[in-house]
């Protein structure tokens, strides 16, 4: 956050999440435009303000407003996808630093992962496979058993936050929708809606493909919809997919459900959103 004695400060833009804050702040700073980032998440009233006002706001001095608006408009055109980050190298360095400082025994107890002292790495079970995370080297490797070997920004974000935030708390057994997660009814819409239609499109008129892909990912059949499967995406984060075949009146549909403890292990809504995106990618890979 840039500070300055200039005033008065005026509203420039409502931020959807911290990623957008980082990108837009960086652009303004490079162009020499003074700014302030006001984050509602960092206040004691985040439960009230975030759903109503967004993640936060950017303010600039009044005389810089015209230039700032042009800069923001040009950047937003390039952010057509929900997340501006793609590479593992884009992960916040502070996450790696925090992971390096953690006590491996504590992490393994909380997150149910495995520590390799020889190479200073964590093996993190993920669906039917696992990832190997090396905090000191700031890298993550896909291991055999995964439907996809891709390790991108969202994969790194999810795995690091899981290592840092997971608690020694078992699943509750109570399934909830994304709208039931605190502030989720506002966040998981528009650009943050889950990309489940991509799976529906690939399944097409062959629902058996859905079942086969689910089995490949370690899914266990569940009683819901026309077809449902439970997945242990991370050791303490189960996820349920519910599939409806559709009929003459309604097209096929897919919904995701979370164990009610999900926010205990992944604190940020953006991290939960990234988790579903990574899961969808692996499901699509299993379908193909």
HELIX and SHEET records of a PDB file:
HELIX    1   1 UNK A   18  UNK A   30  1                                  13    
HELIX    2   2 UNK A   46  UNK A   53  1                                   8    
HELIX    3   3 UNK A   62  UNK A   64  5                                   3    
HELIX    4   4 UNK A   65  UNK A   78  1                                  14    
HELIX    5   5 UNK A   88  UNK A   90  5                                   3    
HELIX    6   6 UNK A   93  UNK A  101  1                                   9    
HELIX    7   7 UNK A  104  UNK A  111  1                                   8    
HELIX    8   8 UNK A  135  UNK A  137  5                                   3    
HELIX    9   9 UNK A  153  UNK A  165  1                                  13    
HELIX   10  10 UNK A  178  UNK A  180  5                                   3    
HELIX   11  11 UNK A  184  UNK A  187  1                                   4    
HELIX   12  12 UNK A  190  UNK A  192  5                                   3    
HELIX   13  13 UNK A  197  UNK A  203  1                                   7    
HELIX   14  14 UNK A  207  UNK A  216  1                                  10    
HELIX   15  15 UNK A  262  UNK A  265  1                                   4    
HELIX   16  16 UNK A  269  UNK A  287  1                                  19    
SHEET    1   A 3 UNK A   9  UNK A  15  0                                        
SHEET    2   A 3 UNK A  56  UNK A  61 -1                                        
SHEET    3   A 3 UNK A  36  UNK A  39 -1                                        
SHEET    1   B 4 UNK A 114  UNK A 116  0                                        
SHEET    2   B 4 UNK A 121  UNK A 126 -1                                        
SHEET    3   B 4 UNK A 129  UNK A 134 -1                                        
SHEET    4   B 4 UNK A 139  UNK A 142 -1                                        
SHEET    1   C 5 UNK A 175  UNK A 176  0                                        
SHEET    2   C 5 UNK A 253  UNK A 259 -1                                        
SHEET    3   C 5 UNK A 237  UNK A 244 -1                                        
SHEET    4   C 5 UNK A 227  UNK A 234 -1                                        
SHEET    5   C 5 UNK A 220  UNK A 222 -1                                        
END                                                                             
